[in-house]
Amino acid sequence: MFYYLNLFFLNSFLGFLLETSLKTFFFPNMNNGILFGPWIPVYGFGAVIICVVSKLIFQKLKISKLWKTVLLFFSVFILLSLLEWLGGVLIEALFHKKFWDYRDQKYNLGPYISLGMSFIWGGMSLLLVYVILPIEEKIIKKIPRFLTILAVIFFLIDCLFTYFLTS
C-alpha cells in the first residue's frame, strides 16, 4: 500500500511540475491544478493505474513483449481517457470550473476527452513503464513510512481546504 501511495504522491508532484512548466513557458492561460499544494492528483491516479495494468499484463499474459506493449498502450489509452473524463466531470460538479475543454479539437468526445490526448496518455504510459518507473522505484523504496503518512495527512487537509474555500 505504501508503494502505491508513494507512487501516487511522486507522480502527482511530477505532474504539478510539468503543468507549472507548461503554464510558465508555453500556455500562460492554462489552469494547472485545483488543489493548493504541489500536486495534481490525476497524474498520481494515472501512474497507479498504469503500474497496476502493466503488472497485470506483463505478469499474467503469456504473449510476446510486443503484444504486451500494444495491449498496455490501448488499455491505458482507454482507462486514462476515462480518468480524464471523470476528473473533468468531478471538477465541474464540485467547483463549477472547467480546467480543460477539448471541444475545439478534432475527434473529441465532449469537453473532456480527445483522441489526440488519449494517444498522448498511451504514449506517456510506455515512457512511464519503460523509463520513469524503474527510476522511481529506487526512490520510492527509500521513502520512510512516516513521510508517506504525513503526505496523506497534508493531502487530505489540502482537499478539505480546497473544497470548502473554493466551492
KAFENJO-V631234 format. One record per backbone hydrogen bond with DSSP energy under -1.0 kcal/mol. NH is the residue of the N-H (numbers start at 1). CO is the residue of the C=O. If there is no record, write none. Layout:
# KAFENJO-V631234
NH CO
NH CO
This chain:
# KAFENJO-V631234
5 1
6 2
7 3
8 4
9 5
10 6
11 7
12 8
13 9
14 10
15 11
16 12
17 13
18 14
19 15
20 16
21 17
22 18
23 19
24 20
25 21
26 22
27 22
30 27
39 37
40 12
43 40
45 41
46 42
47 43
48 44
49 45
50 46
51 47
52 48
53 49
54 50
55 51
56 52
57 53
58 54
59 55
60 56
61 57
68 64
69 65
70 66
71 67
72 68
73 69
74 70
75 71
76 72
77 73
78 74
79 75
80 76
82 78
83 79
84 80
85 81
86 82
87 83
88 84
89 85
90 86
91 87
92 88
93 89
94 90
95 91
96 92
102 111
105 102
109 113
115 107
118 114
119 115
120 116
121 117
122 118
123 119
124 120
125 121
126 122
127 123
128 124
129 125
130 126
131 127
132 127
133 128
136 132
137 133
139 135
140 136
141 137
142 139
143 140
148 144
149 145
150 146
151 147
152 148
153 149
154 150
155 151
156 152
157 153
158 154
159 155
160 156
161 157
162 158
163 159
164 160
165 161
166 162
167 163
